[in-house]
Amino acid sequence: MDYVTDTHSLVWYFTDDSRLSNKALQAFQSSEEKGIVFVPAVVLAEIMFIARKGRITLSFEDTLNRIEESENFEIVPLNAEILRAADKIEADMEMHDRLIVATALWHNASLITKDETLRELGIVSTIW
């Protein structure tokens, strides 16, 4: 199965943070054997921002290295197709959330997220 990760889920997975739910952890781990975890470019931009602000212990460079060293992670650039998918979403949400959800739609993947609002919208399948 393929997944898209939001920012906190990825950070918590890479830092072994106990805030990551068991189901989310299982999703990340299962992708090591079969499947891909798509990482939207906007997630990486947010990690760069919050790492520079000192809000997380994981650095942007460490994040990139972990992704590049793993066969089950793939960075998804922001492209016209994802922007078109984002434009079609009718729900009211933050821009970065809209782009993350659009990435999940585009790749027909489940979204790994703790964000209750995104889970309740039902636009994409979610794991938490």
Buried (B, 14 or more C-beta within 10 A) or exposed (E): EBBBBBBBBBBBBBBEBEEBBEEBBEBBEBBEEEBBBBBBBBBBBBBBEBBEEEEBEBEBEBBBEBBEEEEBBEEBEBEEEBBEBBEEBEEEBEEBBBBBBBBBBBBEBBBBBBBEEBBEBEBBEBBB
